[in-house]
């Protein structure tokens, strides 16, 4: 460090505020965070919302006007087959502080480029009736999608995704990138087709999900015998051990090849991660993915035609360190970044 270099740094930064930044990408992010040049909003103040987005509980009644993306809580876990508790997932993810505003790998500040709000939770008429809850979700997301707004949701158990797909795939079946320990393509169990072990079989049979444009990543565990439908219908399945064998770059390339250029939904079940990283879930499976691998896969999807996404199965009562909710919030942010990058693509 020469005296001249030190003098130059002092001239540039000695009186600079926190938001006085030259890099245009960094400056965009700083512009959302700072006021008066150096003041930042306390992350632990005010009521918690998903990704600290503005709270718009009136959005449904207003037809979601003025929004590009709706962050939606879906506090329903009547479809679980093991430990309950994912109904509290939206609250846990809302409580996470300091996610974003800048994605350093993709170099995007989604809140600066999109009109985003936490629109609250899907209203349910019954806390006991699983089929009625699915009807309520279909109606809610049907109106949301019809308004032209992209839904990003936090569950809730994984059965919620079938109802969301009924909305985003209503006019044409969509493709899907699915990160999970389980394929969730089982049949009717104990008289119910709406449980969290079968949403994607139902979506295919309902005509809202194209199985040949569906890739399932991180699959493992003793329930493998239940997932015959994935293979029979033409889904691509990459088991957890195969992720390590193939390498992340090959997994990303395969995912992009499978979904192609068509509309694609991205769904993330936190049990896709090893329970060492995400213990707060109802159906943990040892031998799962690392958070860094999941983040890399999601970032590798930049530019796909994402029409919606979700984070499901966060059950905070098993999450003593809040690691699971932290990861869930970060994945929700990555999904928002994918939407922002799609919207910024002039080809779209």
N, C-alpha and C positions, 0 to 999 in steps of 0.2 A: 504494500500500500504506500504509494508515494504521497507527498504533501499535496500535489496537484489533484490526484484522484480523490483524496479526502476532501479537499476544498470543493470539488465538483459535487460530491455526494451531499455535503452540507448545504451547498447552494440550492440543490434540488429538493432535499428532504427535511432540512432542519425545521422549517415552518409548515410542512405539509400535514394535512389532515388525513384521517383514515381512508377517506374516499378519493384522495388525490393520487390517482393511479393512471399510468400511461397506456398500458396494454388494453385494447378496446374490449376484449372478452372479459378481462378482470374488472374493468371499469363498469361494464354493464351489470355485473353481479354486485359490485360495491354500491351502485346507485340504488339498489333495492334495500340495502342494509343500513346505510348511513344517512343521517340528517345533520345539518349544521357542520358538515365537513368531517366530524369525528365521533359523533354520537351514534350508537347502535341500540336498537330495541333489545331490551332484556329478553332472552329466550325463555325465561321462566315466568314471565308476566302474562297477564290476560288469560282468558279461557283457552284451553288447548284445542287445536284443530288439526286435521290431517295436513301434514307438510307445512303447517303454519299458514295455510291459505285463508283468505277471507271466509267468514262463515255466512252462508246464504241459505238458511232453512226455508226461506220463502221461494226458492228457485222452482220447485215443482209447480206451485200454484201459478207462477209467472211464466210457465212453459220453458224454463231454463234460458230465458232471453239473456243475451249479453255474455254468454259463456262459450268457450271452446272445449273445456274439459270440466267434468263434474267428478269430484272425489266423493265417493259414496260409502257410507258404513252399512254393512249388512249383518246385524247382530243376531244371527239365527244358527243354531247348531242342533236342531232336532234330527238331523240326518246322520249323526255320528254312530259308529259301530263300536267304539271303545270309550276312551275318557272324554267326557263332555267338558265344555268351558270355552269353546271358540266363540260363543256369543259375546264374550267380553273382549274379543280381539280388536274391534274398532276403537274401544276406549283405550286399550293398551297402546295401540299405534298412534293415536292422537296425543298421548302423553309424552311421546318421544320428542326431545328437543334437538335443535341444531342439525337438521337434515337439509342439505343444500346451503345456499342457493345455486352453487356452481358445481358442475360435473367436470372434474379435472381431466378425465381421459377424452370424453366427447367434446369438451370445451363448449358447453352449452349452459345457459341460464334460463330454464324453461319458464319460470314465472315472469320473466321479462318479455317473453315472446308469445305467451298464451294468456288468455283470460280464464283463470282457474279459480274455483271456489270449492270449499267443503260444503256440500249441500245437505249435510246431516245424514240421518239413517233412513233406510226404507221403512215406511210404516207398515206394521203387520196387524191384521185383525185378530189373530189368535196366537198365543204363545204355546199352544198344544197341538195344533193341527198342521202337520208337515205339508200336506198337499195344498192346503189353503195358503200357507206361507209361499209356496212356489207360485201360486196364482197371483199373489200380491206382488212378488218380485217381477214376474213377467209383465204385469200391467205397468209397474213403475219404470222398468228399464225400456219397455216398449215406447212409452211417452218420451223418455230421455233421448233414445236413439232417433226417434222420429223428429226431434227438434234439431238434429244435426250436431249434437254434442257428443263427445267421446267419453264413455264411462270408464273410470278407474276405481275399482272397488276394494274394500277390505272386509273380509268375512270374519266370523262365520265359517261354517264347514264347507267342504268342497262341493256339496250338492248345489250351492248357490250358482255355480258357473253354468249349470244346465239352463237355469232360468234366464241368465244374462245372454247366453248364446241364442235362446229363443228370440231375443230382441235383435242382437247384432247380426244374426244369420237369417232373419225373417225373409229378406228379399232374395238371398242367395246364400248357399252354405259357405262358411268361412274356413280358412286353415287355422292351425293352432300350434304354438310352441308351448309345451307343457313340461314344467320341471317339478318332479315329484318322486317320492319313493314308490308310489303305487300308480298303476295305469288307470284305475277307476273306471273300468269298463265291464264291471260285473252285471249280473242280471237282477231280477226281482228277488229281494230278500224279505222273508217273513211278511209277504203281502205288499211290500212297498217298493216302488221303482225310483223313489226320490232320495234315497240315502246317498252318502258321500262316496260310496264305493262303486257307483254306476252312472255318474252324470254324463260321461262321454259316449257310452253305448246309447243312452237315451237321446242325446243330441244328434248322433248319426242317424238313428231311426226316425227322428223327427224331421230330418232333412236340413238341419241348421249347421252341421259340422261335416266337412269333407274329410273322411278318414285318410284319403291318399295324400292330403296336404296337412297331415297331423304328425308331429314328432314328439315323443315322450322321452324325457332325459332324466337319468338318475334312478331308474327303476331297480328295485331289489326287494329281498325279504321273502318270507314264507307264504305270502299270498299270491305268488306267481301263477299258481294253478287257476286262479280266478280270471286271468286276463287273456284268455284265448281269443276273445272278440277283437282285441287290438290287432293280432296277427291276421285273423280271418278277414277283417274289414280293410286291411291294407295300411294300417298305421305303421310308422317307423318307430321302433323301440330301441333306445340305447340304455343299457343297464349301467349302474353306477361304476362297476369295475371296468366297463368298456370305455367310459369317459377317460380314465387314467391311461388305458392302453392306446386309445386313439389320439389323445392330446386335444386340448381345447380348440386349437385352430381347425382341426378336422371335424370336431363336433359342430362348430359354428358353420363351417362350409356345408355340412350335411343338412343342418337346420335351414339354412338359406335356400338350398336346393329343393328341399321338400316343400316349403311354403311358397317359394317362387315370388311372383310379383302380385299375387292376389291378396284380398283382404285377409288379415290374420289377427287372431286373438292370442294374447300371451297370459298364461295362468301359472302362478307360482304357489305351490304348497310348501310351507316351511319345513315339512318333514322330508322334503327332498334333500335337506341338509343333514349331516350327521348330528345326532342328538348332543354331541359334545359342544356343538355351536348353537344348536336351537333345541333345548330341552322342553320348551314351552309349547307342546303340541300333544294332540290326543293319541296319535299312532306313531310314536318314534320308531325308527328302523336304524340299527347300527350299520355303519359302513357307508355313510352317505357322502354327499358332496361338501366341499368347503365353501364358505362365503365368497372367497376370492374367485373360485371357479364359476359360481353362479353369476357374479358381477361381470366376469369376462364374457360369458355366454350372452348375457343381455346386451352388453355394449356391442358385441359382435353382430347384433341384429339391427344396428343403426341403418335406417333407410327402408326397412320393410313397411308395408302398408298396414300399420297397426290400427285396428278399429276398436280396441278396448283391451282391458287387462284387469287382473285381480291378484291380491295376496290373500291367502286363506289359511285357516287352521292354526292361527295364533291363539294359544290358550294360556293366558298370563298367570293363572294360579300354579302352573308348573314351571314358571319362568323366574326363578328367584333372583337372577342377576339382570333381568330385562334384556338379555342378549337377543332373544327371539323377536321381541317387539322392535328392537333396534334394527335387526336385519330386515324385518318386514317393512319398516318405514323406509329403509334405504332402497329396497327393491321397488317400492311404490314410486320413489323418486326417479329411479332408473326408467320405469315405465313412462313416467311423465316426460322424461328426456327423449324417449323414443317417439312419443307423440309430437314433441316440439320439432324434432329433426324431420319427421315426415311433413309437418306443416311448412317447414322452411324449404322443402325440396320443390323447385319450380316445376318439375315434371308432374307434380300432384296438384 
